[in-house]
Amino acid sequence: MGCLAASATVSRAAELPAGPLANLRSEEFRKRESAQAELLAWARKQPESGMDELLRHSREDDDPEVRQRCLDVLKELVNDEYLETGGEGFLGVQMGNALMLGVPGMQEPSVTIPGDPVRRKVVNVTLVLPDSAAKRAGLQANDQIVQMGDLFWHEGDPGDASTILRERIRRLKPNTKISLKILRDGKLMDIEVKLGRRPLNADMMLFGNQPFDVEAAEQAAKDAYFRRWLEGRNPRK
């Protein structure tokens, strides 16, 4: 009996609440809007089962407006997931050195750091994007990054420092805090940065001539994440 009761409770909890669902069919626009907001609040309390039911109604309900509003609520839930765990870390700077620019015979720049007897490779910051994590943290063009956390590059070490740094940042989640050591006007500084989320068109904006619209790029990334989420889910049977 206990098992049956528990199963029934789980089943009822997974169903969309009847009141808001019925009000999605109301002839009054305000009731439909209010019902959609109620469904979102309900689903955020139980996102897994809420997503399943919203997905099912978005595909199977006989009312097209109910289908669309359930899809809109579902998108909000997936956006919540995206903001919490989705995407790659993004600093928001253009990194330049001789190797990236393809200058023949040139070596990566290196400097001497107090306390380190071996010269270190540096990553030159050539551009800081507006509204980026780097901009908010105070990074400037012409800064030289010599370390991120415990990651640094000695002269003679294999690999391109800017490529290694970029890939390490991309493996981190958005909102991760990182510490950078930089040289600015010959002075060593520590800067803490809370990473942003890497936009889909980051490379194009960093190395192209188009203006960088962070808000539009972020929305495009959210939309792409939602499309991938839908493609990976089948209607619940």
Secondary structure, DSSP 8 states (H G I E B T S, - for coil): -HHHHHHHHHHHHHS--HHHHHHTT-S-HHHHHHHHHHHHHHHHHSHHHHHHHHHHHHHH-S-HHHHHHHHHHHHHHHHHHHHHH-S-EE--EEEE-HHHHT-TT----EEEETTEEEEEE-EEEEEE-TTSHHHHHT--TT-EEEEETTB--BTT-SS-HHHHHHHHHHHS-TT-EEEEEEEETTEEEEEEEE-EE--TTHHHHHHSSS---HHHHHHHHHHHHHHHHHHT-----
